[in-house]
Amino acid sequence: MKEIAQKFTELVLKIAEDPSALARFREDATGTMEGAGLTPAEQTVLASGERLGISRDKPEQVAKAAVKVGQAAT
């Protein structure tokens, strides 16, 4: 599960911190998630990002989202 959460967290942080990464994600979310090596469960959780309330200003939300990824993967 650590690896799952790690890839997910890395992508979420990259999207939150890098405007060009966010633009690429908005243009091709599926391709971006597959390119980052996310599993289908991770992709489902990230695709519902608005409901997760992920924000660059609140990094603790990334950890909460990563926990949801772990739960979805089991």
N, CA, C and O atoms as a Tripos MOL2 file, in Angstrom:
@<TRIPOS>MOLECULE
protein
  296   295    74     0     0
PROTEIN
NO_CHARGES

@<TRIPOS>ATOM
      1 N           0.8130   -1.1910    0.0000 N.3       1 MET1
      2 CA          0.0000    0.0000    0.0000 C.3       1 MET1
      3 C           0.8620    1.2620    0.0000 C.2       1 MET1
      4 O           0.4550    2.2880   -0.5450 O.2       1 MET1
      5 N           2.0430    1.1950    0.6040 N.am      2 LYS2
      6 CA          2.9090    2.3660    0.6540 C.3       2 LYS2
      7 C           3.2250    2.8560   -0.7520 C.2       2 LYS2
      8 O           3.1800    4.0580   -1.0150 O.2       2 LYS2
      9 N           3.5460    1.9370   -1.6580 N.am      3 GLU3
     10 CA          3.8670    2.3360   -3.0190 C.3       3 GLU3
     11 C           2.6630    2.9770   -3.7000 C.2       3 GLU3
     12 O           2.8080    3.9480   -4.4420 O.2       3 GLU3
     13 N           1.4810    2.4330   -3.4470 N.am      4 ILE4
     14 CA          0.2690    3.0030   -4.0360 C.3       4 ILE4
     15 C           0.1120    4.4440   -3.5760 C.2       4 ILE4
     16 O          -0.0470    5.3460   -4.3990 O.2       4 ILE4
     17 N           0.1550    4.6600   -2.2950 N.am      5 ALA5
     18 CA         -0.0190    6.0000   -1.7550 C.3       5 ALA5
     19 C           1.1050    6.9250   -2.2080 C.2       5 ALA5
     20 O           0.8760    8.1170   -2.4100 O.2       5 ALA5
     21 N           2.3000    6.4010   -2.3670 N.am      6 GLN6
     22 CA          3.4380    7.2270   -2.7660 C.3       6 GLN6
     23 C           3.2370    7.7770   -4.1740 C.2       6 GLN6
     24 O           3.4050    8.9780   -4.3880 O.2       6 GLN6
     25 N           2.8880    6.9400   -5.1270 N.am      7 LYS7
     26 CA          2.6850    7.4130   -6.5010 C.3       7 LYS7
     27 C           1.5320    8.4070   -6.5610 C.2       7 LYS7
     28 O           1.6160    9.4340   -7.2340 O.2       7 LYS7
     29 N           0.4600    8.0890   -5.8520 N.am      8 PHE8
     30 CA         -0.7010    8.9640   -5.8110 C.3       8 PHE8
     31 C          -0.3200   10.3160   -5.2240 C.2       8 PHE8
     32 O          -0.6410   11.3600   -5.7920 O.2       8 PHE8
     33 N           0.3620   10.2930   -4.0900 N.am      9 THR9
     34 CA          0.7510   11.5280   -3.4100 C.3       9 THR9
     35 C           1.6830   12.3570   -4.2710 C.2       9 THR9
     36 O           1.5310   13.5750   -4.3550 O.2       9 THR9
     37 N           2.6370   11.7180   -4.9060 N.am     10 GLU10
     38 CA          3.5780   12.4380   -5.7640 C.3      10 GLU10
     39 C           2.8420   13.1520   -6.8980 C.2      10 GLU10
     40 O           3.1440   14.3050   -7.2040 O.2      10 GLU10
     41 N           1.8850   12.4740   -7.5180 N.am     11 LEU11
     42 CA          1.1550   13.0970   -8.6210 C.3      11 LEU11
     43 C           0.2880   14.2470   -8.1170 C.2      11 LEU11
     44 O           0.2560   15.3100   -8.7370 O.2      11 LEU11
     45 N          -0.4080   14.0520   -7.0130 N.am     12 VAL12
     46 CA         -1.2590   15.1100   -6.4720 C.3      12 VAL12
     47 C          -0.4200   16.3440   -6.1170 C.2      12 VAL12
     48 O          -0.8130   17.4700   -6.4240 O.2      12 VAL12
     49 N           0.7190   16.1350   -5.4800 N.am     13 LEU13
     50 CA          1.5820   17.2680   -5.1300 C.3      13 LEU13
     51 C           2.1150   17.9660   -6.3720 C.2      13 LEU13
     52 O           2.2030   19.1930   -6.4090 O.2      13 LEU13
     53 N           2.4670   17.1930   -7.3790 N.am     14 LYS14
     54 CA          2.9640   17.7890   -8.6200 C.3      14 LYS14
     55 C           1.8880   18.6480   -9.2700 C.2      14 LYS14
     56 O           2.1640   19.7620   -9.7160 O.2      14 LYS14
     57 N           0.6650   18.1340   -9.3240 N.am     15 ILE15
     58 CA         -0.4380   18.8940   -9.9050 C.3      15 ILE15
     59 C          -0.7140   20.1570   -9.0900 C.2      15 ILE15
     60 O          -1.0150   21.2090   -9.6540 O.2      15 ILE15
     61 N          -0.6110   20.0520   -7.7800 N.am     16 ALA16
     62 CA         -0.8840   21.1980   -6.9120 C.3      16 ALA16
     63 C           0.1930   22.2700   -6.9980 C.2      16 ALA16
     64 O          -0.1000   23.4550   -6.8400 O.2      16 ALA16
     65 N           1.4300   21.8680   -7.2460 N.am     17 GLU17
     66 CA          2.5550   22.8010   -7.2010 C.3      17 GLU17
     67 C           2.9900   23.3280   -8.5600 C.2      17 GLU17
     68 O           3.6080   24.3900   -8.6400 O.2      17 GLU17
     69 N           2.6780   22.6080   -9.6260 N.am     18 ASP18
     70 CA          3.2010   22.9500  -10.9530 C.3      18 ASP18
     71 C           2.0420   23.2830  -11.8960 C.2      18 ASP18
     72 O           1.3050   22.3860  -12.3040 O.2      18 ASP18
     73 N           1.8760   24.5490  -12.2420 N.am     19 PRO19
     74 CA          0.7650   24.9280  -13.1190 C.3      19 PRO19
     75 C           0.7540   24.1960  -14.4570 C.2      19 PRO19
     76 O          -0.3180   23.9010  -14.9860 O.2      19 PRO19
     77 N           1.9290   23.8980  -15.0120 N.am     20 SER20
     78 CA          1.9520   23.1780  -16.2910 C.3      20 SER20
     79 C           1.5060   21.7280  -16.1080 C.2      20 SER20
     80 O           0.8790   21.1570  -17.0010 O.2      20 SER20
     81 N           1.8230   21.1280  -14.9610 N.am     21 ALA21
     82 CA          1.3470   19.7690  -14.6750 C.3      21 ALA21
     83 C          -0.1660   19.7660  -14.5140 C.2      21 ALA21
     84 O          -0.8380   18.8400  -14.9670 O.2      21 ALA21
     85 N          -0.6970   20.7860  -13.8770 N.am     22 LEU22
     86 CA         -2.1400   20.9020  -13.7380 C.3      22 LEU22
     87 C          -2.8020   21.0550  -15.1010 C.2      22 LEU22
     88 O          -3.8400   20.4450  -15.3600 O.2      22 LEU22
     89 N          -2.2170   21.8540  -15.9600 N.am     23 ALA23
     90 CA         -2.7670   22.0410  -17.3100 C.3      23 ALA23
     91 C          -2.7680   20.7220  -18.0790 C.2      23 ALA23
     92 O          -3.7450   20.3990  -18.7560 O.2      23 ALA23
     93 N          -1.6710   19.9520  -17.9770 N.am     24 ARG24
     94 CA         -1.6090   18.6440  -18.6530 C.3      24 ARG24
     95 C          -2.6630   17.6980  -18.0970 C.2      24 ARG24
     96 O          -3.2990   16.9560  -18.8460 O.2      24 ARG24
     97 N          -2.8460   17.7280  -16.7760 N.am     25 PHE25
     98 CA         -3.8410   16.8750  -16.1440 C.3      25 PHE25
     99 C          -5.2420   17.2420  -16.6260 C.2      25 PHE25
    100 O          -6.0580   16.3650  -16.9090 O.2      25 PHE25
    101 N          -5.5100   18.5260  -16.7170 N.am     26 ARG26
    102 CA         -6.8380   18.9650  -17.1840 C.3      26 ARG26
    103 C          -7.0770   18.5790  -18.6400 C.2      26 ARG26
    104 O          -8.2060   18.2670  -19.0180 O.2      26 ARG26
    105 N          -6.0260   18.5980  -19.4620 N.am     27 GLU27
    106 CA         -6.1440   18.2370  -20.8630 C.3      27 GLU27
    107 C          -6.3150   16.7340  -21.0590 C.2      27 GLU27
    108 O          -7.0800   16.3010  -21.9210 O.2      27 GLU27
    109 N          -5.6090   15.9430  -20.2660 N.am     28 ASP28
    110 CA         -5.6300   14.4950  -20.4270 C.3      28 ASP28
    111 C          -5.4250   13.8250  -19.0670 C.2      28 ASP28
    112 O          -4.3400   13.3280  -18.7630 O.2      28 ASP28
    113 N          -6.4710   13.8190  -18.2670 N.am     29 ALA29
    114 CA         -6.3690   13.2670  -16.9160 C.3      29 ALA29
    115 C          -5.9920   11.7920  -16.9420 C.2      29 ALA29
    116 O          -5.1220   11.3550  -16.1890 O.2      29 ALA29
    117 N          -6.6410   11.0320  -17.8000 N.am     30 THR30
    118 CA         -6.3730    9.5950  -17.8550 C.3      30 THR30
    119 C          -4.9240    9.3300  -18.2530 C.2      30 THR30
    120 O          -4.2380    8.5270  -17.6220 O.2      30 THR30
    121 N          -4.4690    9.9980  -19.2880 N.am     31 GLY31
    122 CA         -3.0910    9.8180  -19.7370 C.3      31 GLY31
    123 C          -2.0760   10.2210  -18.6750 C.2      31 GLY31
    124 O          -1.0500    9.5640  -18.5030 O.2      31 GLY31
    125 N          -2.3700   11.3010  -17.9700 N.am     32 THR32
    126 CA         -1.4720   11.7680  -16.9080 C.3      32 THR32
    127 C          -1.4030   10.7480  -15.7800 C.2      32 THR32
    128 O          -0.3240   10.4390  -15.2740 O.2      32 THR32
    129 N          -2.5670   10.2280  -15.3890 N.am     33 MET33
    130 CA         -2.5910    9.2510  -14.2900 C.3      33 MET33
    131 C          -1.9240    7.9450  -14.7050 C.2      33 MET33
    132 O          -1.1860    7.3520  -13.9190 O.2      33 MET33
    133 N          -2.1740    7.4920  -15.9300 N.am     34 GLU34
    134 CA         -1.5260    6.2660  -16.4060 C.3      34 GLU34
    135 C          -0.0190    6.4710  -16.5100 C.2      34 GLU34
    136 O           0.7580    5.5830  -16.1560 O.2      34 GLU34
    137 N           0.3940    7.6370  -16.9940 N.am     35 GLY35
    138 CA          1.8180    7.9460  -17.1180 C.3      35 GLY35
    139 C           2.5330    7.9700  -15.7760 C.2      35 GLY35
    140 O           3.7250    7.6730  -15.6870 O.2      35 GLY35
    141 N           1.7910    8.3280  -14.7360 N.am     36 ALA36
    142 CA          2.3670    8.3590  -13.3930 C.3      36 ALA36
    143 C           2.3610    6.9830  -12.7380 C.2      36 ALA36
    144 O           2.9010    6.8070  -11.6460 O.2      36 ALA36
    145 N           1.7470    6.0070  -13.4100 N.am     37 GLY37
    146 CA          1.7340    4.6460  -12.8790 C.3      37 GLY37
    147 C           0.6460    4.3860  -11.8540 C.2      37 GLY37
    148 O           0.7530    3.4530  -11.0590 O.2      37 GLY37
    149 N          -0.4100    5.2080  -11.8650 N.am     38 LEU38
    150 CA         -1.4950    4.9970  -10.9120 C.3      38 LEU38
    151 C          -2.3230    3.7750  -11.3040 C.2      38 LEU38
    152 O          -2.5300    3.4990  -12.4860 O.2      38 LEU38
    153 N          -2.7790    3.0670  -10.3130 N.am     39 THR39
    154 CA         -3.6550    1.9210  -10.5290 C.3      39 THR39
    155 C          -5.0610    2.4230  -10.8540 C.2      39 THR39
    156 O          -5.3580    3.6000  -10.6460 O.2      39 THR39
    157 N          -5.9310    1.5440  -11.3610 N.am     40 PRO40
    158 CA         -7.3200    1.9590  -11.6040 C.3      40 PRO40
    159 C          -8.0030    2.5030  -10.3440 C.2      40 PRO40
    160 O          -8.7740    3.4590  -10.4280 O.2      40 PRO40
    161 N          -7.7310    1.9110   -9.1920 N.am     41 ALA41
    162 CA         -8.3290    2.4080   -7.9380 C.3      41 ALA41
    163 C          -7.8410    3.8190   -7.6330 C.2      41 ALA41
    164 O          -8.6300    4.6750   -7.2330 O.2      41 ALA41
    165 N          -6.5570    4.0670   -7.8180 N.am     42 GLU42
    166 CA         -6.0090    5.3990   -7.5860 C.3      42 GLU42
    167 C          -6.6050    6.4090   -8.5550 C.2      42 GLU42
    168 O          -6.9250    7.5360   -8.1790 O.2      42 GLU42
    169 N          -6.7500    5.9910   -9.8000 N.am     43 GLN43
    170 CA         -7.3180    6.8810  -10.8080 C.3      43 GLN43
    171 C          -8.7510    7.2620  -10.4510 C.2      43 GLN43
    172 O          -9.1550    8.4100  -10.6360 O.2      43 GLN43
    173 N          -9.5130    6.3090   -9.9460 N.am     44 THR44
    174 CA        -10.8890    6.5880   -9.5460 C.3      44 THR44
    175 C         -10.9260    7.6160   -8.4290 C.2      44 THR44
    176 O         -11.7290    8.5480   -8.4620 O.2      44 THR44
    177 N         -10.0570    7.4480   -7.4410 N.am     45 VAL45
    178 CA        -10.0280    8.3840   -6.3170 C.3      45 VAL45
    179 C          -9.5910    9.7650   -6.7870 C.2      45 VAL45
    180 O         -10.2010   10.7630   -6.4040 O.2      45 VAL45
    181 N          -8.5550    9.8430   -7.6020 N.am     46 LEU46
    182 CA         -8.0700   11.1410   -8.0610 C.3      46 LEU46
    183 C          -9.0870   11.8190   -8.9740 C.2      46 LEU46
    184 O          -9.2380   13.0400   -8.9360 O.2      46 LEU46
    185 N          -9.7720   11.0440   -9.7830 N.am     47 ALA47
    186 CA        -10.7880   11.6160  -10.6690 C.3      47 ALA47
    187 C         -11.9150   12.2650   -9.8800 C.2      47 ALA47
    188 O         -12.6120   13.1390  -10.3950 O.2      47 ALA47
    189 N         -12.0970   11.8440   -8.6390 N.am     48 SER48
    190 CA        -13.1200   12.4430   -7.7870 C.3      48 SER48
    191 C         -12.5110   13.5060   -6.8830 C.2      48 SER48
    192 O         -13.0320   13.7620   -5.7980 O.2      48 SER48
    193 N         -11.4240   14.1250   -7.3100 N.am     49 GLY49
    194 CA        -10.6610   15.0840   -6.5130 C.3      49 GLY49
    195 C         -11.4550   16.2250   -5.9310 C.2      49 GLY49
    196 O         -11.1540   16.6810   -4.8280 O.2      49 GLY49
    197 N         -12.4680   16.7040   -6.6450 N.am     50 GLU50
    198 CA        -13.2540   17.8040   -6.0990 C.3      50 GLU50
    199 C         -13.9280   17.3890   -4.8030 C.2      50 GLU50
    200 O         -14.0140   18.1800   -3.8640 O.2      50 GLU50
    201 N         -14.4000   16.1640   -4.7470 N.am     51 ARG51
    202 CA        -15.0450   15.6920   -3.5270 C.3      51 ARG51
    203 C         -14.0310   15.4910   -2.4050 C.2      51 ARG51
    204 O         -14.3880   15.5430   -1.2280 O.2      51 ARG51
    205 N         -12.7800   15.2640   -2.7630 N.am     52 LEU52
    206 CA        -11.7460   15.0850   -1.7420 C.3      52 LEU52
    207 C         -11.3160   16.4190   -1.1490 C.2      52 LEU52
    208 O         -10.7640   16.4570   -0.0490 O.2      52 LEU52
    209 N         -11.5580   17.4940   -1.8520 N.am     53 GLY53
    210 CA        -11.1810   18.8030   -1.3480 C.3      53 GLY53
    211 C          -9.6810   19.0170   -1.3010 C.2      53 GLY53
    212 O          -9.1870   19.7170   -0.4170 O.2      53 GLY53
    213 N          -8.9490   18.4320   -2.2290 N.am     54 ILE54
    214 CA         -7.4950   18.5540   -2.2400 C.3      54 ILE54
    215 C          -7.1140   19.9760   -2.6390 C.2      54 ILE54
    216 O          -7.6360   20.5240   -3.6100 O.2      54 ILE54
    217 N          -6.2050   20.5590   -1.8800 N.am     55 SER55
    218 CA         -5.7790   21.9290   -2.1120 C.3      55 SER55
    219 C          -4.3010   22.0610   -1.8210 C.2      55 SER55
    220 O          -3.7850   21.4470   -0.8870 O.2      55 SER55
    221 N          -3.6280   22.8540   -2.6130 N.am     56 ARG56
    222 CA         -2.1990   23.0880   -2.4040 C.3      56 ARG56
    223 C          -1.9480   23.7310   -1.0450 C.2      56 ARG56
    224 O          -0.8830   23.5470   -0.4550 O.2      56 ARG56
    225 N          -2.9210   24.4790   -0.5510 N.am     57 ASP57
    226 CA         -2.7650   25.1690    0.7190 C.3      57 ASP57
    227 C          -2.9830   24.2650    1.9270 C.2      57 ASP57
    228 O          -2.7220   24.6720    3.0600 O.2      57 ASP57
    229 N          -3.4570   23.0450    1.6970 N.am     58 LYS58
    230 CA         -3.7500   22.1330    2.7990 C.3      58 LYS58
    231 C          -3.1800   20.7490    2.4930 C.2      58 LYS58
    232 O          -3.9270   19.8360    2.1390 O.2      58 LYS58
    233 N          -1.8540   20.5890    2.6280 N.am     59 PRO59
    234 CA         -1.2170   19.3240    2.2600 C.3      59 PRO59
    235 C          -1.7040   18.1260    3.0620 C.2      59 PRO59
    236 O          -1.5660   16.9910    2.6060 O.2      59 PRO59
    237 N          -2.2710   18.3490    4.2470 N.am     60 GLU60
    238 CA         -2.7820   17.2150    5.0180 C.3      60 GLU60
    239 C          -3.9170   16.5150    4.2830 C.2      60 GLU60
    240 O          -4.2010   15.3470    4.5460 O.2      60 GLU60
    241 N          -4.5650   17.2220    3.3650 N.am     61 GLN61
    242 CA         -5.6370   16.6090    2.5920 C.3      61 GLN61
    243 C          -5.0990   15.5520    1.6430 C.2      61 GLN61
    244 O          -5.8000   14.5970    1.3080 O.2      61 GLN61
    245 N          -3.8540   15.7210    1.2100 N.am     62 VAL62
    246 CA         -3.2320   14.7130    0.3620 C.3      62 VAL62
    247 C          -3.1210   13.4030    1.1260 C.2      62 VAL62
    248 O          -3.3890   12.3360    0.5740 O.2      62 VAL62
    249 N          -2.7300   13.4760    2.3830 N.am     63 ALA63
    250 CA         -2.6160   12.2710    3.2020 C.3      63 ALA63
    251 C          -3.9760   11.5950    3.3610 C.2      63 ALA63
    252 O          -4.0740   10.3710    3.2800 O.2      63 ALA63
    253 N          -5.0160   12.3800    3.5870 N.am     64 LYS64
    254 CA         -6.3550   11.8080    3.7080 C.3      64 LYS64
    255 C          -6.7790   11.1450    2.4100 C.2      64 LYS64
    256 O          -7.3920   10.0780    2.4270 O.2      64 LYS64
    257 N          -6.4560   11.7720    1.2800 N.am     65 ALA65
    258 CA         -6.7960   11.1810   -0.0070 C.3      65 ALA65
    259 C          -6.0170    9.8920   -0.2310 C.2      65 ALA65
    260 O          -6.5550    8.9300   -0.7790 O.2      65 ALA65
    261 N          -4.7490    9.8660    0.1900 N.am     66 ALA66
    262 CA         -3.9400    8.6620    0.0470 C.3      66 ALA66
    263 C          -4.5220    7.5060    0.8450 C.2      66 ALA66
    264 O          -4.4590    6.3560    0.4110 O.2      66 ALA66
    265 N          -5.0870    7.8050    2.0070 N.am     67 VAL67
    266 CA         -5.7370    6.7670    2.8090 C.3      67 VAL67
    267 C          -6.9360    6.2150    2.0490 C.2      67 VAL67
    268 O          -7.1850    5.0100    2.0670 O.2      67 VAL67
    269 N          -7.6800    7.0960    1.3800 N.am     68 LYS68
    270 CA         -8.8210    6.6260    0.5880 C.3      68 LYS68
    271 C          -8.3590    5.7280   -0.5500 C.2      68 LYS68
    272 O          -9.0390    4.7630   -0.9000 O.2      68 LYS68
    273 N          -7.2010    6.0450   -1.1310 N.am     69 VAL69
    274 CA         -6.6370    5.1980   -2.1890 C.3      69 VAL69
    275 C          -6.3720    3.8120   -1.6260 C.2      69 VAL69
    276 O          -6.7280    2.8070   -2.2410 O.2      69 VAL69
    277 N          -5.7530    3.7600   -0.4710 N.am     70 GLY70
    278 CA         -5.4650    2.4720    0.1630 C.3      70 GLY70
    279 C          -6.7170    1.6890    0.4370 C.2      70 GLY70
    280 O          -6.7400    0.4720    0.2500 O.2      70 GLY70
    281 N          -7.7560    2.3560    0.8740 N.am     71 GLN71
    282 CA         -9.0240    1.6810    1.1390 C.3      71 GLN71
    283 C          -9.6550    1.1760   -0.1540 C.2      71 GLN71
    284 O         -10.2310    0.0890   -0.1810 O.2      71 GLN71
    285 N          -9.5510    1.9560   -1.2200 N.am     72 ALA72
    286 CA        -10.1320    1.5520   -2.4990 C.3      72 ALA72
    287 C          -9.3830    0.3610   -3.1020 C.2      72 ALA72
    288 O          -9.9610   -0.4420   -3.8340 O.2      72 ALA72
    289 N          -8.1100    0.2610   -2.7880 N.am     73 ALA73
    290 CA         -7.2810   -0.8020   -3.3580 C.3      73 ALA73
    291 C          -7.4890   -2.1400   -2.6700 C.2      73 ALA73
    292 O          -7.0730   -3.1730   -3.1930 O.2      73 ALA73
    293 N          -8.1260   -2.1390   -1.5090 N.am     74 THR74
    294 CA         -8.3100   -3.3980   -0.7690 C.3      74 THR74
    295 C          -9.6790   -3.9850   -1.0090 C.2      74 THR74
    296 O         -10.0020   -5.0410   -0.4650 O.2      74 THR74
@<TRIPOS>BOND
     1     1     2 1
     2     2     3 1
     3     3     4 2
     4     3     5 am
     5     5     6 1
     6     6     7 1
     7     7     8 2
     8     7     9 am
     9     9    10 1
    10    10    11 1
    11    11    12 2
    12    11    13 am
    13    13    14 1
    14    14    15 1
    15    15    16 2
    16    15    17 am
    17    17    18 1
    18    18    19 1
    19    19    20 2
    20    19    21 am
    21    21    22 1
    22    22    23 1
    23    23    24 2
    24    23    25 am
    25    25    26 1
    26    26    27 1
    27    27    28 2
    28    27    29 am
    29    29    30 1
    30    30    31 1
    31    31    32 2
    32    31    33 am
    33    33    34 1
    34    34    35 1
    35    35    36 2
    36    35    37 am
    37    37    38 1
    38    38    39 1
    39    39    40 2
    40    39    41 am
    41    41    42 1
    42    42    43 1
    43    43    44 2
    44    43    45 am
    45    45    46 1
    46    46    47 1
    47    47    48 2
    48    47    49 am
    49    49    50 1
    50    50    51 1
    51    51    52 2
    52    51    53 am
    53    53    54 1
    54    54    55 1
    55    55    56 2
    56    55    57 am
    57    57    58 1
    58    58    59 1
    59    59    60 2
    60    59    61 am
    61    61    62 1
    62    62    63 1
    63    63    64 2
    64    63    65 am
    65    65    66 1
    66    66    67 1
    67    67    68 2
    68    67    69 am
    69    69    70 1
    70    70    71 1
    71    71    72 2
    72    71    73 am
    73    73    74 1
    74    74    75 1
    75    75    76 2
    76    75    77 am
    77    77    78 1
    78    78    79 1
    79    79    80 2
    80    79    81 am
    81    81    82 1
    82    82    83 1
    83    83    84 2
    84    83    85 am
    85    85    86 1
    86    86    87 1
    87    87    88 2
    88    87    89 am
    89    89    90 1
    90    90    91 1
    91    91    92 2
    92    91    93 am
    93    93    94 1
    94    94    95 1
    95    95    96 2
    96    95    97 am
    97    97    98 1
    98    98    99 1
    99    99   100 2
   100    99   101 am
   101   101   102 1
   102   102   103 1
   103   103   104 2
   104   103   105 am
   105   105   106 1
   106   106   107 1
   107   107   108 2
   108   107   109 am
   109   109   110 1
   110   110   111 1
   111   111   112 2
   112   111   113 am
   113   113   114 1
   114   114   115 1
   115   115   116 2
   116   115   117 am
   117   117   118 1
   118   118   119 1
   119   119   120 2
   120   119   121 am
   121   121   122 1
   122   122   123 1
   123   123   124 2
   124   123   125 am
   125   125   126 1
   126   126   127 1
   127   127   128 2
   128   127   129 am
   129   129   130 1
   130   130   131 1
   131   131   132 2
   132   131   133 am
   133   133   134 1
   134   134   135 1
   135   135   136 2
   136   135   137 am
   137   137   138 1
   138   138   139 1
   139   139   140 2
   140   139   141 am
   141   141   142 1
   142   142   143 1
   143   143   144 2
   144   143   145 am
   145   145   146 1
   146   146   147 1
   147   147   148 2
   148   147   149 am
   149   149   150 1
   150   150   151 1
   151   151   152 2
   152   151   153 am
   153   153   154 1
   154   154   155 1
   155   155   156 2
   156   155   157 am
   157   157   158 1
   158   158   159 1
   159   159   160 2
   160   159   161 am
   161   161   162 1
   162   162   163 1
   163   163   164 2
   164   163   165 am
   165   165   166 1
   166   166   167 1
   167   167   168 2
   168   167   169 am
   169   169   170 1
   170   170   171 1
   171   171   172 2
   172   171   173 am
   173   173   174 1
   174   174   175 1
   175   175   176 2
   176   175   177 am
   177   177   178 1
   178   178   179 1
   179   179   180 2
   180   179   181 am
   181   181   182 1
   182   182   183 1
   183   183   184 2
   184   183   185 am
   185   185   186 1
   186   186   187 1
   187   187   188 2
   188   187   189 am
   189   189   190 1
   190   190   191 1
   191   191   192 2
   192   191   193 am
   193   193   194 1
   194   194   195 1
   195   195   196 2
   196   195   197 am
   197   197   198 1
   198   198   199 1
   199   199   200 2
   200   199   201 am
   201   201   202 1
   202   202   203 1
   203   203   204 2
   204   203   205 am
   205   205   206 1
   206   206   207 1
   207   207   208 2
   208   207   209 am
   209   209   210 1
   210   210   211 1
   211   211   212 2
   212   211   213 am
   213   213   214 1
   214   214   215 1
   215   215   216 2
   216   215   217 am
   217   217   218 1
   218   218   219 1
   219   219   220 2
   220   219   221 am
   221   221   222 1
   222   222   223 1
   223   223   224 2
   224   223   225 am
   225   225   226 1
   226   226   227 1
   227   227   228 2
   228   227   229 am
   229   229   230 1
   230   230   231 1
   231   231   232 2
   232   231   233 am
   233   233   234 1
   234   234   235 1
   235   235   236 2
   236   235   237 am
   237   237   238 1
   238   238   239 1
   239   239   240 2
   240   239   241 am
   241   241   242 1
   242   242   243 1
   243   243   244 2
   244   243   245 am
   245   245   246 1
   246   246   247 1
   247   247   248 2
   248   247   249 am
   249   249   250 1
   250   250   251 1
   251   251   252 2
   252   251   253 am
   253   253   254 1
   254   254   255 1
   255   255   256 2
   256   255   257 am
   257   257   258 1
   258   258   259 1
   259   259   260 2
   260   259   261 am
   261   261   262 1
   262   262   263 1
   263   263   264 2
   264   263   265 am
   265   265   266 1
   266   266   267 1
   267   267   268 2
   268   267   269 am
   269   269   270 1
   270   270   271 1
   271   271   272 2
   272   271   273 am
   273   273   274 1
   274   274   275 1
   275   275   276 2
   276   275   277 am
   277   277   278 1
   278   278   279 1
   279   279   280 2
   280   279   281 am
   281   281   282 1
   282   282   283 1
   283   283   284 2
   284   283   285 am
   285   285   286 1
   286   286   287 1
   287   287   288 2
   288   287   289 am
   289   289   290 1
   290   290   291 1
   291   291   292 2
   292   291   293 am
   293   293   294 1
   294   294   295 1
   295   295   296 2
@<TRIPOS>SUBSTRUCTURE
     1 MET1         2 RESIDUE 1 A MET
     2 LYS2         6 RESIDUE 1 A LYS
     3 GLU3        10 RESIDUE 1 A GLU
     4 ILE4        14 RESIDUE 1 A ILE
     5 ALA5        18 RESIDUE 1 A ALA
     6 GLN6        22 RESIDUE 1 A GLN
     7 LYS7        26 RESIDUE 1 A LYS
     8 PHE8        30 RESIDUE 1 A PHE
     9 THR9        34 RESIDUE 1 A THR
    10 GLU10       38 RESIDUE 1 A GLU
    11 LEU11       42 RESIDUE 1 A LEU
    12 VAL12       46 RESIDUE 1 A VAL
    13 LEU13       50 RESIDUE 1 A LEU
    14 LYS14       54 RESIDUE 1 A LYS
    15 ILE15       58 RESIDUE 1 A ILE
    16 ALA16       62 RESIDUE 1 A ALA
    17 GLU17       66 RESIDUE 1 A GLU
    18 ASP18       70 RESIDUE 1 A ASP
    19 PRO19       74 RESIDUE 1 A PRO
    20 SER20       78 RESIDUE 1 A SER
    21 ALA21       82 RESIDUE 1 A ALA
    22 LEU22       86 RESIDUE 1 A LEU
    23 ALA23       90 RESIDUE 1 A ALA
    24 ARG24       94 RESIDUE 1 A ARG
    25 PHE25       98 RESIDUE 1 A PHE
    26 ARG26      102 RESIDUE 1 A ARG
    27 GLU27      106 RESIDUE 1 A GLU
    28 ASP28      110 RESIDUE 1 A ASP
    29 ALA29      114 RESIDUE 1 A ALA
    30 THR30      118 RESIDUE 1 A THR
    31 GLY31      122 RESIDUE 1 A GLY
    32 THR32      126 RESIDUE 1 A THR
    33 MET33      130 RESIDUE 1 A MET
    34 GLU34      134 RESIDUE 1 A GLU
    35 GLY35      138 RESIDUE 1 A GLY
    36 ALA36      142 RESIDUE 1 A ALA
    37 GLY37      146 RESIDUE 1 A GLY
    38 LEU38      150 RESIDUE 1 A LEU
    39 THR39      154 RESIDUE 1 A THR
    40 PRO40      158 RESIDUE 1 A PRO
    41 ALA41      162 RESIDUE 1 A ALA
    42 GLU42      166 RESIDUE 1 A GLU
    43 GLN43      170 RESIDUE 1 A GLN
    44 THR44      174 RESIDUE 1 A THR
    45 VAL45      178 RESIDUE 1 A VAL
    46 LEU46      182 RESIDUE 1 A LEU
    47 ALA47      186 RESIDUE 1 A ALA
    48 SER48      190 RESIDUE 1 A SER
    49 GLY49      194 RESIDUE 1 A GLY
    50 GLU50      198 RESIDUE 1 A GLU
    51 ARG51      202 RESIDUE 1 A ARG
    52 LEU52      206 RESIDUE 1 A LEU
    53 GLY53      210 RESIDUE 1 A GLY
    54 ILE54      214 RESIDUE 1 A ILE
    55 SER55      218 RESIDUE 1 A SER
    56 ARG56      222 RESIDUE 1 A ARG
    57 ASP57      226 RESIDUE 1 A ASP
    58 LYS58      230 RESIDUE 1 A LYS
    59 PRO59      234 RESIDUE 1 A PRO
    60 GLU60      238 RESIDUE 1 A GLU
    61 GLN61      242 RESIDUE 1 A GLN
    62 VAL62      246 RESIDUE 1 A VAL
    63 ALA63      250 RESIDUE 1 A ALA
    64 LYS64      254 RESIDUE 1 A LYS
    65 ALA65      258 RESIDUE 1 A ALA
    66 ALA66      262 RESIDUE 1 A ALA
    67 VAL67      266 RESIDUE 1 A VAL
    68 LYS68      270 RESIDUE 1 A LYS
    69 VAL69      274 RESIDUE 1 A VAL
    70 GLY70      278 RESIDUE 1 A GLY
    71 GLN71      282 RESIDUE 1 A GLN
    72 ALA72      286 RESIDUE 1 A ALA
    73 ALA73      290 RESIDUE 1 A ALA
    74 THR74      294 RESIDUE 1 A THR
